[in-house]
Amino acid sequence: MILNKIEEIIKLVKSNDVKKFKYKDFENEIELDFTESYSNTSLKQSSTINQAEKNNEHQLLSQHKDQTTGDFKEIKSPMVGTFFLQDSKDLTKPMINVGDQINEGDIIAYIEAMKVMNEVVSDISGEVTDILIEHGKNVEYDQVIVKIK
């Protein structure tokens, strides 16, 4: 979470006279409590912002480290759901196979979540060296699904 986004959230919470606010996703967490005295509140906000910044820096460093392990780059799942190599449940013609060349922006697979087939788009170009998730199997958020060379 970027500092200006945190500041924006704080302003929005204050302007709507909200006393307590908590936000949490897979990467960040922020909690604001305006029910305490002013000095305690500012200290809580400051420590929450510092923690959010540290989490963001750590995430960026680990993302870079994870995506460039050796000569391989990784494509990770953008969501939780069921992984499919094509837009139907019966595998007849997969979008990608090991050895295929893919380009940034190519649709490489689908993830079904809540009865909706969501496209998985490659953010890198290269040769598919490994497909780590089987067609029709569950996948977690940020789980490596394909390795690229």
N, C-alpha and C positions, 0 to 999 in steps of 0.2 A: 504494500500500500504506500503510495507516494505521499509525502508530507503535505502537499497542497490539497490532496483529496481528504486527508484527515482534518485539515483546517476547515475545509468546506463542510464536512460533516458536523464539526463542532458549531460552526456558525448556524447551520440549518437547525440543529437541535436547540440551540439557544433562542433563535428567532421564533421557534414554535413553542417556546416555554415548556419543553420536555424536561422532566427532572432526572430521569434515568434512561440510558440508551446503551444497548449492547449489540455489537455486530461481530459475527464470526464466520469465516469461510475456511477453505482448506489451507490457506496460507497465512492469514492474518486474523487478529482479534483486537477489537477496540471496545472499551467499556467506559462510559461517561456517567458520573453520578453528581448531580447538582443539588442533592438534598443536604449535603454537609456544608460546613462553613466555607467561605470563599477560599481561604488559604489552603485548606486540605484539598479542595476541588482542583485548584491549579496544580498542586503537586501530583495528584492522581493523573490528570491529563498529561502532564509533562512526562511522567514515567511510562504511561501508556504509549505516547507518541514515540519515545525513545525505544521502547520494546518493539513497536511496530517497525521502526526504521531498521533496527538490528535484524529482525526477522526477515525483512525484505532484502537486506544486503546478503544475509546468509543464503536465502533462497536463490538470489541471482548467482552467487558464487557456486552453489551446489548444482544449479541448473547447467551452468557452463561446464563444470567438471563432468557431470553425468552425460551431457550430450556429446562430449568429445572423448570418450574413453578409448584410448588407443587410436587406431585408424578408423574407427566406426563412429557414426553419428546415430542418434536414436530418435524415433518418432514415438511420442507418448500419447496415451489416451486422453482426449479432452474432457471425458465425462465417464460416469459409471453407467454400465449397461451390458448388453450382449453384443459381442463382436462378430461381424460378418464380413467376409471377403467379397461379397457381392450383395445386391439389393434384394435377395430372396433367401429364404431359410434353407433351401436345398442347394448345395454347392454344385454348380455345373460349369460356370465360367468365372473364376476368381478375377478380381480387379488387378491383383499383382501376384507374381510368383517369384520365388528365389531366382536371382539372376536377371530380373527385369531392370531396365533403366527407368527411373522416375524423375520427374521435374518438379520444382517448387510450384505449388498450386494444383497438382494432380490429385484427383480423388483416388485414394488408395484402398478405402474400406468404408464400412458403415458401422455405427453403433446404435442399436435399438434401445431407446429409453422411453418408457411410458407410451408404448405402442407407436412411436415415431422413429423412422429411420433417419439418423443424422449422419451426414457425410464426414469422413475423416480426410482432411486435406493435408498433403505433405507440405511442410515448411522448409524442406531442404531437397536438393537434387542429388542423385547418385544411383548406385546399383544396390538392389535389395539383396542383402546377404543372409538375412534370417527373419522369419515371421514367427514371433514368439507366442502368439495366441492362436489357438485353433478356432476355425469357423464354428460359430454357435456357442462359444464359451463365454462366461462372464468376464468382464474386465473392470478394473478399478480406475478411478481418476488418477492421472499422472503415471500409470503403469506403462512400462516400455512395451510397445506392440510390434515394432519393426526396427531392425538394425540396417543401416545404410553405410556403404563404403564409398 
